[in-house]
Amino acid sequence: MKKSLCILMLSTTIVAFAANVQQTEINSTVNSGVAYLLKKQKRNGSWEGPGKTALVVFTLLKSGVNPKTRAIRAGFSSLWQRPPRTTYGVSLTIMALDYYRRKVPKFPKRMQLLLKVMVKKLLAARSNDYWSYSTHSSSKDLSNTQFAVFALRSAVRLGVKISDKIWLRLLEALLRAQKNGHEVVGVIGGSKNEYYKSDTQHYARGWGYTAKASSTGSMTAAGVCCLLIIREHLSTTKKYARAHKMLTKGIEDGMAWLALHFTVETNPSRSRHHKNWHYYYLYGLERVGSLIGWDLIGRFEWYALGASYLVRHQRDGHWKDMVTTCFALLFLVKATLPATLPVKETIRIITPG
């Protein structure tokens, strides 16, 4: 284990792995990252293409930049003049509009129109229950789908009605794509004071980028997040009683995979660790941890360990490039809103011992 990690006895029965990192260090790191992104803004208000512009605007808003600042207004103006065409860019634009609306009481008509256009594009990019890169692409994958699902969640908060059929068909597709697993994991996560367990065994079952691809940390996090959001939306419908057992099992086994392969050093896979999309994976951990409301993934304090890693690896206000910097900041500021239906409502709590 790295020297930066230490073992903390959270109670007489719980052992969690955490890291030494101070909030002041995190705040300073976030401020440096924000300053780096602001310096990268072009005269026309964009950050390179519309997809990156949407990502940076969303990141800056989540990092505490005032929505009324010139940088944010110019960024949205750029998105209005040159709207994104990819699922990633469209999704991030909707997510940025959602956060802007919650901070600014008056929602300008131009932004309302931009929202309508983006939602229409997003639904058009749906292909056989998953999402592809755009309406012009036939390929589909879980990464694009994850961003689309988060965008739909934002759209619902902005007053857009999404059919239950979309959530149900996506649920079926996700459960089909989840891999088989034989490794039993005893502790899948929980709070600092008690682990969460269900009455059934947890088998480590992950997701890959496509149905045929092997499981990775980033895509397993994506799969779990999608299931959590689906459950959040179906929980108020008559269809929930039929779906909640399948949802809970899928979530539990996905968390078991993340617990079994937990690391913040790289993006894990079943067969090896690789550096591809490492920071995307870390943002995925944040999304999972925040949505599910757990301090621990397995026995690991995911936020403290991830924050320690990111603080140590920032250089001159950034990490590698603009995109990885955004993912790092979104992790550090805990950008994801918790699900409205906590896991503890469907998973029985058992104090370890």
N, C-alpha and C positions, 0 to 999 in steps of 0.2 A: 504494500500500500504506500502511496506517496506520503512524504513527510508532512504535507500540508493537511492531511486527514488525521483526525483523532477519534477515539472511541468515547462516546458520552453515555453515561448511565442515566436514562431519562426516568427510570423508576427502578424498583427492585427486580422487575421482570423484563423490561424493554432495553434493548441495546440498539442504538442507531448510529449510523456513520454520518458525521457532520464535518464541517470545515470552519476554520477560524477566519472570519471576514467581518469587518465592521461596517455598519450602515453608512458611516461617513466616507469610507472607501468606495462603497457602491455609488453614493451620491456624486462623488467627484468623478468617478468613471463615467457615469451617465452624462454629466454636464460636459465632459470632454468629448464624448461621442456626439452629443447634440451640436456642439460647436463645429465639429468636423463636418457634419452633414450640412449645416447652414452655409459653410464656406463653399460647398460643392454646388450650390444652386446656381443655375445659369441666369443670364439677364432676362430671358423670356419666362422665368419662373419655374422652369422644369429642372429635373435632375436626369439628364440624358433622355431616354425614351419615356413614353407615358406610363409603362408598367413600373419602372423604377421610381417615377415621380409619385405614383399612387402609394408605393411602398414607403417612400421617405415621408410623405405627408402624413400617412397613418402613424408611422413611427414617431415623428415629431409631436404629433398631437398626444399620443400615448405617453410620451416622455415629459409632458408638462408644458410644452410650448403653447402660448396663448393663441387660441383660434383666430383672434382678430389681428395678429401680427402680419406684417407685410409678406413675410416668407410664406405663411400658410395661405393667405389670400391669393398671392401670385401663383402658388402651386395649384390651387383649385382652378384658377383662371386658365392655367396651362392645360389642365385636364378637360376643361370645357372646350377649349379651342382645338385640342387634339386628343379626343377620347381614346382610352385603351381599347384594343381589339382582342387581346388574349384573355383567357379565363382568369389568369393570375391578376392582371391589371384591372380587369372589370371588378373582380371580387374585392380587391384592396380598395378600389374607389368607393364601393358601397360601404365597406367597413369604415373608411375614413369619414364618409358622410354621416354615418350612424353616430360616430363619436362626436363629430362637430355639432350635430343636432342636439345632443345631450348637454353640450356646453354653451351653446348659443340659442336663446329662446326663439328668436326669429329665424326661420329657415327660408332663405331667399328662393324666389320662384325659379331662378336659374338652376339652383342646386336640386330643387324638386324635379325639374325636367331632366337633369343629368341622372338622377336616381332612377327615373322611369326608363330611360334609355339603357342604363347599365343593367337593370333587372331583366329587361327584354333580351339583351344580348346574352346574359348569363343563362337564362332558361333555354335559349336557342342553341347553346353549346353543349347541352345535355345529350348524351348519346348512349342509349340502352342503359339508362339508370346511373351511369358514371358520366364524368365530364371530360371533355377533350380540351386541347389548347385553345380552340376557337371554333366558330361555326363552320369553318372551312377545313377542319381537321377531322379525320375519321378515327384517329387513335384516341384511346381513353386510358386514364390512369388514376390512381388513388391520390396522387399529389394535387393534381388539378381539382379533383373531387373534394378534397379537404378544404381548399380555399373557397370553392363554391358553396359548401355547406356552411362555413362561417359567414359568408356573405348573405346567404339566405336567412341565417339567424339575425343578422343586422337588418335585413330588409323587413323581417317580421316586426322588429322593434320600431321601424319607421312607418309601420302601418300597411305594409304589403301583405296580402293574403296568399299563402302558399298551400296548395292542395295537400291533404293528408296522403293522397296516392303517391306523391313524389317522395315523401318520407318513408312510406311503407315499401315501395319498390327499391329505394336505395338501401333500406335495411336488409331486404332479401339478398341484394347483390353483395353487400358487405359480408354478410354471414356466409355466403357461398365462397367468397374469396379468402376468408380466414383459414389459415393453414391448420392441418392436423397436428396434434402434439401429444407426446407421451410423457414428458417430464413434469412431475407434480411439484408445485411450489407451495410451501406452507404459508408463508407470509407475503402477501401481495402489496401491502401498504397500510396506511392509516394515519392517525394523529401521533403526536409526540407522547401521548399517554396511553393509547390503546391501539392495538392492531384491528384491522377489519377482516372478518372472515365470513364465509357463507356456510351453509350446511353441506355443500358439495365440494369435491376436490377441485383445485385450480390447475388446469393443464396449460403449460406455456404455449400459446398459439398466437402467432403474429400475422402480419400482412406484408406483402411485397408491393413494389411499384405497380406491377400488373398481376393478374391472376397467376401467371406462370413464374413470376420472379420470386426469388427466395426472400424470406423475411428480413427486414432491417429495422433498426430502432426508429428512424424517422417515419417510416411507413406504418409501423405498428402504433406509434403515437397518433398518427393520422387516423387510423382505423378506430382506435378507442375514442378519439375526439368526436368523430362522426357519429358513433353510436350514442355517446353522451348527449349530443345535440338532438339527435333523433328522439331519444327518450324524453328529453326536455319538452319537445313539441307534441309528442303523442300522449304525454301523461294526462292531458286534459280531455282526451277523446275516448270514445267507447271502445276504440280498437286497442287501447293500451293494455287491457287485461290479457288479451291474446298474445301481445308482443313482448310484455315486460320480462318474461322468463328467458326468452331467447336473447333479448337485449342484455340482461344482467349477466348471463353466462358468457356472452361475447365480450363484454366489458371486463369481467373478472379474469378470463383467460388471456385477454390482451394485456392486462396489468401484470399478470403472472409472467408473461414473456418479458416485459420491460423490467420487472424485478429480477428475473433470472439473469438477464444480460446487462444489468444497469452499469453505466459508466458515464462520465462527462468528458472523458478524454478523446472520444471518437464516436462515430456513428456505428453502433454494433450491428452485426449480422450473426446468423446461426453458425456459419462456418468460419468467419474471420472478422477482424475489426478493420475498417477502412476509413479513410479520411473524407470520402465523398459526402458532401452535404452535412458536414459535422455541425455547423452552426444552425442549419435548418433543423437538425435533430434536437439541438438544445432548445430552440424555440418550440419544438413539438413537445418536449418535456414540460415546458412552462404551460403550454395549453392544456395538457393532460392534468398536471398537478393543480392548476387553478380551476379548471372545470369540475374536477371530481372533488376538490376541496380537501385534499390530503397533504399533510406535511411530509409524509414518507412514501417513497416508491420502493417496495420491498422493505428493507431496513435502512434505507438511505434517505437522508434529508436532501432531497433533490435540489431545492433552491440554494441552500448554503453551499453545497458542493459545486453547483454550476456557477454561482456568483463568484466564488473564490477562483475558479478556473478563469472566468472572463476578466476579472480584475487583474489577474496576473499576466494575462496575454494581450492586453490592450497596448498598442504602440502608437504614440503620437496622436491619440484621440480616436483611433480606429482599429478595426480588426480586418486584416487582409484587404477588403474592398468595401464599397458602399453597401452592397447587399448583405454581406456577413455582418457589417456594423449594425445594420437595421435589425437583423435577427438577434444579435447580442443585446442590443438595447431593449428589444421587446421582451426578452427573457428577464433582464435585470429589473424592469419596471413592472413586471407581472401584468402584462397587457391584457390578459384574457379575463372576462367577467365569469364568475362562477355560474354553474348551471343552476337553474331555479329549482330543480329536483335533486337534492343531495343524494349521494349513493347510500348513505346510512338509512334512507327510507326503504330501501329494497334489499340491503345487505345487513344481516344481523351482526351486531357488534359483540365481539368476544374479547374480554380482557385476557391478554396472554398470561400463561402461567403453567 
